[in-house]
Amino acid sequence: MKKTLDLIAREILRLETLETRRRDRLDFHDLAVWQIKAALQAAYKAGAESTPRERRHSRELKKLIAKSTDLIDALDGTICDGEPEFPKLRKAVSSATKALKGGAA
């Protein structure tokens, strides 16, 4: 999904990025209503064209990540903190969460 949104931002809205850059001149833009309309239509079309299987996979991934996050929270501060794989697990779940928030459709 992130790639699709980035493409819409670049091609239709003429925005360099959708990332927050903490500068008014970089984060605020004047857009014509026809640009906004075209961007919304493109986003709607992209969502409508995603397959039911892709939507189901996305829902299942979100559930899995939520369970993984719960597990890490439960293990945090226990004997697992000393295990070398625990920080890797925490990083993997964090990366997957960020990817879903910004990317998986």
C-alpha positions in Angstrom: 0.0 0.0 0.0 2.8 2.4 0.8 4.2 2.1 -2.7 0.7 2.9 -4.1 0.3 5.9 -1.9 3.8 7.2 -2.7 3.0 6.8 -6.4 -0.3 8.7 -6.1 1.4 11.5 -4.1 4.2 11.9 -6.7 2.2 11.5 -9.9 -1.1 13.1 -9.0 -0.4 15.5 -6.1 3.2 16.3 -7.2 4.4 15.8 -3.7 8.0 14.6 -3.2 7.2 12.5 -0.2 4.4 11.7 2.3 6.9 11.6 5.1 6.7 14.3 7.8 9.7 16.5 7.6 8.8 19.0 10.4 9.1 22.1 8.3 6.0 24.0 7.2 7.3 24.7 3.7 7.9 20.9 3.3 4.9 19.5 5.1 2.1 21.9 4.0 1.0 22.2 0.3 -1.6 24.0 -1.7 -3.5 21.6 -3.8 -6.3 22.1 -6.3 -9.5 20.3 -5.7 -9.2 18.3 -8.9 -5.8 17.0 -7.7 -7.3 15.9 -4.4 -10.3 14.3 -6.3 -8.0 12.4 -8.6 -5.8 11.2 -5.7 -8.9 10.0 -3.8 -10.2 8.2 -6.9 -6.8 6.6 -7.5 -6.6 5.4 -3.9 -10.2 4.1 -4.0 -9.5 2.2 -7.3 -6.3 0.7 -5.9 -8.2 -0.5 -2.8 -11.1 -1.9 -4.9 -8.6 -3.7 -7.1 -6.9 -5.5 -4.3 -8.1 -9.1 -4.1 -10.1 -10.5 -1.2 -7.1 -12.8 -0.6 -4.8 -9.8 -0.1 -7.3 -8.1 2.2 -7.6 -11.4 4.2 -3.8 -11.8 4.5 -3.5 -8.2 5.7 -6.1 -8.8 8.4 -4.4 -12.0 9.5 -1.0 -10.3 9.6 -2.3 -7.5 11.7 -3.7 -10.0 14.2 -0.4 -11.9 14.3 1.6 -8.8 14.9 -0.8 -7.7 17.7 -0.4 -11.2 19.3 3.4 -10.9 18.9 3.4 -7.5 20.5 1.3 -8.8 23.4 3.8 -11.7 23.8 6.8 -9.4 23.8 5.1 -7.1 26.4 4.4 -10.1 28.6 8.0 -11.3 28.3 9.5 -7.9 28.7 11.7 -7.7 31.8 11.7 -11.5 32.4 14.4 -14.0 31.9 14.0 -13.6 28.1 15.6 -10.2 28.2 18.9 -11.9 28.7 18.4 -14.1 25.7 20.3 -13.0 22.5 17.2 -13.6 20.3 14.8 -11.5 22.4 16.0 -8.1 21.0 15.8 -9.5 17.4 12.2 -10.6 18.0 11.3 -7.2 19.4 12.9 -5.5 16.3 11.2 -7.9 13.9 7.7 -7.2 15.4 8.4 -3.5 15.4 9.4 -3.5 11.8 6.4 -5.6 10.8 4.1 -3.2 12.7 5.6 -0.2 10.9 5.3 -2.0 7.5 1.6 -2.7 8.1 0.9 0.8 9.2 2.5 2.2 6.2 2.6 -0.6 3.7 0.6 -3.8 3.6 -2.8 -3.7 2.0 
